[in-house]
Every structure is written in structure tokens, then in C-alpha cells.
């Protein structure tokens, strides 16, 4: 029994270490350097009289109906306006967006990601919002703690208004856990320590946001990924080739995972898996006496090339308001960035029998750490993803991360 409990704890922590590491290496957009200026000047946009039509893009199909309701309400309050919503799958979304920037026909407003927007600032694709928000008396302090700050660039200008946030927790297959002799109470009280599970105080960068030095060369990181590799060798985690081309949610739904660490954005998919009774537990408690989760948030940004800045700005302000975010909360697909919307979403999920306290407790207990925000995200991914794959497939030693880290840090001059 004790051995089984340790195996399950190790599996969860290993999945957490791997998923967070790969997430941090992700990115996109075009390469560049420096903070940039947004390319549109700092003048306030007049939102007092809006009309016309704009395009708004997002990637999550489950969220589209809620945002259509927001658009309907906005259009009713602003006659002679039209919000056209475009939805594309994740990979297609970023490919289309980047191509649209180059072609000069990007959407007027789009859902933005922390891994992407630093390079969009550099390439002057985003409109700074500060003067407009100040003129309109928009409250940027109404969001969950820290979310609004993430969208202030290294130049001190704001390029987005928060729309939602996510944290992580442990999804588990109740039958498989029970068959292994593990109780749900035990899952909710899991712990980890630096000796045998790799939690050792490592941070991605020298500071966050806008760090300029990555730490993939540190022993703490290399020891942790080396340990993750042993989990694959021992059969506690699948190999990289075994899961390539498959989502973790689909593998869980097929009954092949006992548990995995994932984000709040996949809650509905995980709990709707046919034939699987899903449970939710907090991430394990570490040596500090607390558990932890990466804290990520999306925002809505305005493309610098829009030919209707007044309507675009007014729509972004509406998207970032309680009026829209409460509508999104009712849909129970994500956690809206405004606390009232968050509470509405929690209640809507609870009505479906899903208690999301393992996610929301991170905000209450202040146990989050930020998604690393730096320039050169796409180039960093190009360096680190092959390096990570080589180590996890046994083709390279974890010490090889030192050279990869040197290449990453060379990007910052």
C-alpha cells in the first residue's frame, strides 16, 4: 500500500514538472527584441460615438456562444454596430493571426496570450490602451490580483484587458485510483519534497515579468528533468513517442491515465469523458507547506491596423467589464478575470456537481506563480523544445540544457 501511494504521488508530481516546463517553453509570434511602442501613438481613442463593423477572433469553441451573447448585448446597447466573431482551433488560430499581420488584414480585436504578446509589442502590432482607459474612467483594478499587471509591457504601456485566468489541479480516474487502493482523501493530502520529487525552488527567469536571463542551466532544473526521465523508464509516465499527436485529455478519456495535472480550462472535457468518473484534487503540498500552481491569464487586444479604433476600443472595454464577464461566468467554461464572474462560474459548475475549490484555492491562499513573460518566445521554443525532447527520449543527458540555456540567454544580448 505504501509503495502504491508513493508511485501515484510520483506520477502526479512528474506530470506537473513536465507539463509546466513544456508550457513555459511554448510561445509564438515573430521574433524581435526590445519592448517596442505599439506603433499607434498614445492618444486617447474617442469611444463616445461608435458605429460600423469589426472582427473579433478567439480560439476556444466552447466559449464562442458566451461571447456571442456578449456581442448581442453590446450591439443592442450600441445601434449601428456589428461584432463578427471568428473562431479557430489553437494551432490554426496563431498561424492565421500571424499571417494576417503580415498581409495587413488581421482582426480588429483578438484574444491574446502571455506567450505571444511580447513579440507583438516588439513588432508594433498592438494598440496601447492607457490614454483611452484613463479618459473613459475604466477601472483596471477590478480584476483578480495580478492579472491586469501582466498586460503592461516592458515599456510601461498596457496592451490588453484581462478576460479570464487559469490555475492547475489534479484530475483523476476514480475507478483506477480505487483499484490501486488509494482513497480520495489520500489524494487530497498528497505531499512532495525535494529529495525524491524534485521540488527545489527553481524559477524560470531572473525576474518575472520581463526577465532577461533564463535558468535552464541550474542543477535544480536539470536534476528535476532527469528525475522525470526516470519516471518514463519505470513506466509511471508514458514516453514522448507514445503521446505525440494526442492530447492528455483524450488519453485520460480513453481510460489510460489514472491521473494527470492539467488546467482549469479543460474541466468540462475531463468531466464529460464517457465511461469515466472523474475526480479533482489539489496539487501536492511541497516543502514550503503549501501547494502551488502556475497562474496564467488571457486578454483582449486591439490590432494596430484596425480601421475602426473607436468601436474596437469600446468593444475591448465591454469584454473587460463585469457585464460581459458575468455572462461568460454563467456558461461555466472558464474563470472570468473579474471576481464576480469567477463566483458565478464556480456556482454554475457546482450546480453540475463539480467543485472547483482545488483551482480557486490557489487565489485564496496566494499559492500561484506567474507564467514567464519575456521577449523572444518563439525563438526560445525553437531552442528548448528539441532540447527537452532529446533528454526525455534518452538521446541526451540533462546537462545538455546548459548549452541550450546559453543559446537562449544569447538572444537577450
C-alpha positions as CSV (number, residue, x, y, z in Angstrom):
1,X,0.0,0.0,0.0
2,X,2.7,2.5,0.9
3,X,4.6,1.7,-2.3
4,X,1.5,2.2,-4.4
5,X,0.8,5.5,-2.7
6,X,4.3,6.7,-3.4
7,X,4.0,5.6,-7.1
8,X,0.8,7.6,-7.5
9,X,2.3,10.7,-5.8
10,X,5.4,10.4,-8.0
11,X,3.3,10.2,-11.1
12,X,1.3,13.3,-10.3
13,X,4.4,15.4,-9.4
14,X,6.3,14.2,-12.5
15,X,3.4,15.2,-14.7
16,X,3.3,18.6,-13.1
17,X,7.0,19.2,-13.6
18,X,6.9,18.1,-17.2
19,X,3.7,20.0,-18.2
20,X,4.8,23.2,-16.5
21,X,8.3,23.0,-18.1
22,X,6.9,22.5,-21.6
23,X,4.3,25.2,-21.1
24,X,6.9,27.7,-20.2
25,X,8.9,26.8,-23.4
26,X,5.8,27.4,-25.5
27,X,5.3,30.6,-27.5
28,X,4.7,32.1,-30.9
29,X,4.7,35.2,-33.0
30,X,7.5,36.8,-34.8
31,X,10.9,37.3,-33.4
32,X,12.4,40.6,-32.3
33,X,14.0,42.4,-29.4
34,X,13.2,45.3,-27.1
35,X,9.9,46.5,-25.8
36,X,8.6,48.4,-28.8
37,X,6.0,51.1,-28.7
38,X,2.8,49.5,-30.0
39,X,3.0,51.5,-33.2
40,X,-0.1,53.6,-32.8
41,X,0.9,56.5,-30.6
42,X,-0.5,57.3,-27.1
43,X,-3.5,59.4,-27.9
44,X,-6.9,58.6,-26.4
45,X,-9.4,57.0,-28.7
46,X,-12.9,58.6,-28.7
47,X,-15.4,55.9,-27.8
48,X,-18.3,58.2,-27.3
49,X,-19.9,57.6,-30.7
50,X,-19.3,54.3,-32.3
51,X,-20.7,52.6,-35.4
52,X,-19.6,50.1,-38.1
53,X,-18.4,46.5,-38.1
54,X,-15.3,44.8,-36.6
55,X,-13.9,41.3,-36.5
56,X,-13.2,39.6,-33.2
57,X,-11.2,36.3,-33.0
58,X,-10.9,33.7,-30.4
59,X,-9.8,30.1,-30.4
60,X,-12.0,28.2,-27.9
61,X,-15.1,26.9,-29.5
62,X,-16.8,26.3,-26.1
63,X,-16.5,30.0,-25.3
64,X,-17.9,31.2,-28.6
65,X,-21.6,31.0,-27.5
66,X,-21.0,33.1,-24.4
67,X,-19.1,35.8,-26.3
68,X,-21.9,35.8,-28.9
69,X,-24.2,36.7,-26.1
70,X,-21.9,39.5,-25.1
71,X,-21.8,40.7,-28.7
72,X,-25.6,40.6,-28.9
73,X,-25.9,42.7,-25.7
74,X,-23.2,45.1,-26.9
75,X,-24.9,45.6,-30.2
76,X,-28.3,46.2,-28.6
77,X,-26.7,49.0,-26.5
78,X,-24.8,50.4,-29.4
79,X,-27.1,50.6,-32.5
80,X,-25.4,50.5,-35.9
81,X,-22.6,48.3,-34.7
82,X,-21.7,44.7,-35.7
83,X,-19.3,42.3,-34.0
84,X,-18.3,39.4,-36.2
85,X,-16.8,36.6,-34.2
86,X,-14.3,34.2,-35.8
87,X,-13.3,31.0,-34.0
88,X,-10.3,28.8,-35.0
89,X,-8.6,25.8,-33.3
90,X,-5.4,26.7,-31.3
91,X,-2.8,26.0,-33.9
92,X,-4.8,27.4,-36.8
93,X,-5.6,30.5,-34.7
94,X,-2.0,31.6,-34.3
95,X,-1.0,30.7,-37.8
96,X,-3.9,32.6,-39.3
97,X,-3.2,35.6,-36.9
98,X,0.5,35.8,-37.8
99,X,-0.2,35.5,-41.5
100,X,-3.0,38.2,-41.2
101,X,-0.5,40.6,-39.5
102,X,1.8,40.2,-42.5
103,X,-1.0,40.5,-45.0
104,X,-2.5,43.5,-43.3
105,X,-5.9,42.0,-42.7
106,X,-5.8,40.9,-39.1
107,X,-8.9,41.0,-36.9
108,X,-9.6,44.4,-35.2
109,X,-9.7,42.7,-31.8
110,X,-8.4,39.3,-30.8
111,X,-7.8,37.1,-27.8
112,X,-4.2,37.4,-26.8
113,X,-1.8,35.1,-24.9
114,X,1.0,35.9,-22.5
115,X,3.4,33.8,-24.5
116,X,2.7,35.8,-27.7
117,X,2.2,39.4,-26.9
118,X,5.8,40.5,-26.0
119,X,6.8,39.9,-29.6
120,X,3.6,41.5,-30.9
121,X,4.6,44.6,-29.0
122,X,8.1,44.4,-30.4
123,X,6.7,44.2,-34.0
124,X,4.3,47.1,-33.2
125,X,1.1,45.1,-33.8
126,X,-0.8,46.3,-30.7
127,X,-2.6,49.5,-29.7
128,X,-1.6,50.8,-26.2
129,X,-4.8,51.4,-24.2
130,X,-3.7,53.6,-21.3
131,X,-4.9,57.0,-22.5
132,X,-8.2,55.6,-23.7
133,X,-8.9,53.8,-20.4
134,X,-8.0,56.8,-18.4
135,X,-10.3,59.1,-20.4
136,X,-13.2,56.6,-20.1
137,X,-12.6,56.1,-16.3
138,X,-12.1,52.4,-16.8
139,X,-11.1,50.6,-13.6
140,X,-8.1,48.3,-14.3
141,X,-8.0,47.3,-10.6
142,X,-11.3,45.3,-10.7
143,X,-9.7,42.0,-11.8
144,X,-8.3,39.1,-9.8
145,X,-5.0,40.1,-8.1
146,X,-2.1,40.5,-10.5
147,X,-3.9,39.8,-13.8
148,X,-4.0,43.4,-15.1
149,X,-0.3,43.9,-14.3
150,X,0.6,41.0,-16.7
151,X,-0.6,43.0,-19.7
152,X,1.7,46.0,-19.1
153,X,4.7,45.7,-21.4
154,X,8.3,46.4,-20.6
155,X,7.7,49.9,-22.0
156,X,5.2,50.6,-19.3
157,X,2.2,50.6,-21.6
158,X,-0.9,48.5,-21.4
159,X,-1.8,46.3,-24.3
160,X,-4.7,44.2,-23.2
161,X,-7.6,43.9,-20.7
162,X,-7.9,40.6,-18.8
163,X,-10.7,38.3,-19.9
164,X,-10.1,35.1,-17.8
165,X,-7.4,33.2,-15.8
166,X,-6.5,29.6,-15.1
167,X,-4.7,27.5,-12.5
168,X,-3.9,23.8,-12.3
169,X,-5.1,20.8,-10.3
170,X,-5.0,17.0,-10.4
171,X,-7.7,15.2,-12.4
172,X,-8.1,11.6,-11.6
173,X,-10.0,8.5,-12.7
174,X,-11.9,7.4,-9.6
175,X,-12.1,3.7,-10.6
176,X,-8.4,3.4,-11.3
177,X,-7.4,5.1,-8.1
178,X,-9.8,2.9,-6.1
179,X,-8.5,-0.2,-7.8
180,X,-5.0,0.8,-6.7
181,X,-6.1,1.0,-3.1
182,X,-5.8,4.8,-2.9
183,X,-8.5,6.8,-1.2
184,X,-9.7,10.1,-2.4
185,X,-8.8,11.6,1.0
186,X,-5.3,10.5,0.5
187,X,-5.2,12.1,-2.9
188,X,-6.3,15.4,-1.4
189,X,-3.5,15.2,1.2
190,X,-0.5,14.4,-1.1
191,X,2.9,15.9,-0.3
192,X,6.2,16.1,-2.1
193,X,9.7,17.0,-1.1
194,X,12.9,17.9,-2.8
195,X,14.7,14.7,-2.0
196,X,12.6,12.3,-4.2
197,X,10.3,14.5,-6.2
198,X,12.3,17.5,-7.5
199,X,10.6,20.5,-5.8
200,X,13.7,22.6,-5.2
201,X,12.9,26.3,-5.5
202,X,13.9,26.7,-9.2
203,X,12.5,29.7,-11.2
204,X,12.4,30.1,-14.9
205,X,13.9,33.5,-15.1
206,X,15.8,36.1,-13.1
207,X,12.6,38.1,-12.7
208,X,9.0,37.9,-13.9
209,X,7.6,39.5,-15.9
210,X,10.1,40.8,-18.4
211,X,13.1,38.7,-17.2
212,X,16.2,38.7,-19.4
213,X,18.0,35.6,-18.1
214,X,16.7,32.0,-18.1
215,X,17.9,29.4,-15.6
216,X,17.8,26.1,-17.6
217,X,21.5,25.6,-16.7
218,X,20.8,25.4,-13.0
219,X,21.3,22.0,-11.2
220,X,17.8,22.2,-9.7
221,X,16.2,22.2,-13.2
222,X,18.4,19.6,-14.7
223,X,18.0,17.2,-11.8
224,X,14.3,17.6,-11.9
225,X,14.0,16.8,-15.7
226,X,16.5,13.9,-15.2
227,X,14.2,12.6,-12.5
228,X,11.1,12.9,-14.8
229,X,13.0,10.8,-17.3
230,X,13.3,8.0,-14.7
231,X,9.5,8.0,-14.3
232,X,9.2,7.3,-18.0
233,X,11.8,4.5,-17.7
234,X,9.9,2.9,-14.8
235,X,6.6,3.1,-16.5
236,X,5.0,5.7,-14.3
237,X,4.7,8.1,-17.2
238,X,4.2,7.5,-20.9
239,X,7.1,8.0,-23.4
240,X,7.2,11.1,-25.6
241,X,6.6,9.0,-28.8
242,X,3.6,7.3,-27.1
243,X,1.7,10.5,-26.6
244,X,2.9,12.6,-29.6
245,X,-0.1,13.8,-31.6
246,X,-2.6,13.1,-28.7
247,X,-4.0,15.4,-26.1
248,X,-3.7,14.4,-22.5
249,X,-7.5,15.0,-22.1
250,X,-8.1,12.4,-24.9
251,X,-5.8,9.9,-23.3
252,X,-7.5,10.4,-19.9
253,X,-10.9,10.0,-21.6
254,X,-9.7,6.7,-23.1
255,X,-9.1,5.4,-19.5
256,X,-5.3,5.1,-19.9
257,X,-4.4,7.7,-17.3
258,X,-5.0,7.3,-13.6
259,X,-4.4,10.9,-13.0
260,X,-2.7,14.0,-14.5
261,X,-2.1,17.6,-13.8
262,X,-4.0,20.0,-16.1
263,X,-5.5,23.4,-16.2
264,X,-9.0,24.6,-15.3
265,X,-9.7,25.3,-19.0
266,X,-10.2,21.5,-19.6
267,X,-12.6,20.9,-16.8
268,X,-15.7,20.3,-18.9
269,X,-13.8,18.0,-21.2
270,X,-12.4,16.0,-18.3
271,X,-15.7,15.6,-16.5
272,X,-17.7,14.8,-19.7
273,X,-15.5,11.8,-20.7
274,X,-17.8,8.9,-21.3
275,X,-17.4,5.9,-19.0
276,X,-15.0,7.8,-16.8
277,X,-15.9,9.0,-13.3
278,X,-13.6,12.0,-12.8
279,X,-12.4,13.5,-9.5
280,X,-10.4,16.6,-8.8
281,X,-7.7,17.0,-6.2
282,X,-5.3,19.9,-5.3
283,X,-1.7,19.8,-6.4
284,X,0.6,18.2,-3.8
285,X,1.9,20.2,-0.9
286,X,5.6,21.0,-1.2
287,X,8.4,21.6,1.3
288,X,7.2,25.2,2.0
289,X,4.0,23.7,3.5
290,X,1.9,24.9,0.5
291,X,0.9,23.6,-2.9
292,X,1.3,25.8,-6.0
293,X,0.1,26.4,-9.5
294,X,1.1,28.4,-12.5
295,X,-1.2,31.4,-12.9
296,X,-2.0,32.3,-16.5
297,X,-4.4,34.8,-17.9
298,X,-5.7,35.8,-21.3
299,X,-6.6,39.3,-22.5
300,X,-8.2,41.1,-25.4
301,X,-6.0,43.3,-27.6
302,X,-6.5,45.7,-30.4
303,X,-4.6,45.3,-33.7
304,X,-2.7,48.4,-34.7
305,X,-4.1,48.2,-38.3
306,X,-7.8,48.3,-37.4
307,X,-9.7,50.9,-39.4
308,X,-12.2,51.3,-36.6
309,X,-10.4,52.1,-33.4
310,X,-13.4,53.7,-31.6
311,X,-15.6,50.6,-32.0
312,X,-12.6,48.3,-31.3
313,X,-11.8,50.1,-28.1
314,X,-15.3,50.2,-26.8
315,X,-15.7,46.5,-27.5
316,X,-12.5,45.7,-25.6
317,X,-13.8,47.7,-22.7
318,X,-17.0,45.8,-22.8
319,X,-15.2,42.5,-22.9
320,X,-13.3,43.5,-19.8
321,X,-16.4,44.6,-17.9
322,X,-18.5,42.8,-15.3
323,X,-21.4,42.9,-17.7
324,X,-19.7,40.6,-20.2
325,X,-17.6,38.6,-17.8
326,X,-20.7,37.7,-15.7
327,X,-22.3,36.3,-18.9
328,X,-19.1,34.2,-19.6
329,X,-19.2,33.0,-16.0
330,X,-22.8,31.7,-16.4
331,X,-21.5,29.5,-19.2
332,X,-19.1,27.6,-16.9
333,X,-16.3,27.2,-19.4
334,X,-13.5,29.3,-17.9
335,X,-12.9,31.5,-14.8
336,X,-13.6,35.1,-15.8
337,X,-11.0,37.6,-14.6
338,X,-13.4,39.7,-12.6
339,X,-14.2,38.2,-9.2
340,X,-18.0,38.4,-9.6
341,X,-17.7,36.4,-12.9
342,X,-15.4,33.9,-11.1
343,X,-18.0,33.3,-8.4
344,X,-20.8,32.9,-11.0
345,X,-18.7,30.4,-12.9
346,X,-18.0,28.5,-9.6
347,X,-21.7,28.3,-8.8
348,X,-22.6,27.2,-12.3
349,X,-20.1,24.3,-12.2
350,X,-21.2,23.4,-8.7
351,X,-24.8,23.1,-10.0
352,X,-23.4,20.5,-12.3
353,X,-21.8,18.6,-9.4
354,X,-18.3,19.9,-10.0
355,X,-16.5,21.6,-7.1
356,X,-13.6,23.6,-8.4
357,X,-12.1,24.5,-5.0
358,X,-8.7,22.8,-5.9
359,X,-8.4,25.5,-8.6
360,X,-9.7,28.6,-6.8
361,X,-8.0,27.9,-3.5
362,X,-4.7,29.0,-5.1
363,X,-6.0,32.5,-5.3
364,X,-7.3,32.5,-1.8
365,X,-4.1,31.0,-0.4
366,X,-1.8,33.1,-2.7
367,X,0.0,30.0,-3.9
368,X,0.4,30.9,-7.6
369,X,3.5,31.6,-9.7
370,X,3.3,33.6,-12.9
371,X,3.6,32.3,-16.4
372,X,7.1,33.5,-17.5
373,X,6.8,36.6,-19.7
374,X,9.8,37.6,-21.8
375,X,10.7,38.6,-25.3
376,X,11.9,36.0,-28.0
377,X,9.2,33.4,-27.0
378,X,9.2,31.7,-30.5
379,X,13.0,31.5,-30.6
380,X,13.2,30.1,-27.1
381,X,10.7,27.4,-28.1
382,X,12.8,26.6,-31.1
383,X,15.8,26.0,-28.8
384,X,14.2,24.4,-25.8
385,X,11.6,22.0,-27.3
386,X,14.2,19.9,-29.2
387,X,16.5,20.0,-26.1
388,X,13.6,18.8,-23.9
389,X,12.6,16.1,-26.4
390,X,16.2,14.8,-26.6
391,X,16.5,14.5,-22.8
392,X,13.1,12.9,-22.3
393,X,13.7,10.3,-25.1
394,X,17.2,9.4,-23.7
395,X,19.1,10.9,-26.6
396,X,20.9,13.5,-24.4
397,X,21.9,14.0,-20.8
398,X,20.2,16.7,-18.7
399,X,23.5,18.5,-18.7
400,X,22.8,19.4,-22.3
401,X,20.4,22.0,-21.1
402,X,23.4,24.2,-20.2
403,X,24.3,24.8,-23.8
404,X,20.6,25.3,-24.7
405,X,20.4,27.8,-22.0
406,X,23.4,29.7,-23.3
407,X,21.7,29.9,-26.7
408,X,18.5,31.2,-25.0
409,X,20.3,33.9,-23.0
410,X,22.3,35.0,-26.0
411,X,19.0,36.2,-27.5
412,X,18.9,38.9,-24.9
413,X,22.3,40.3,-25.8
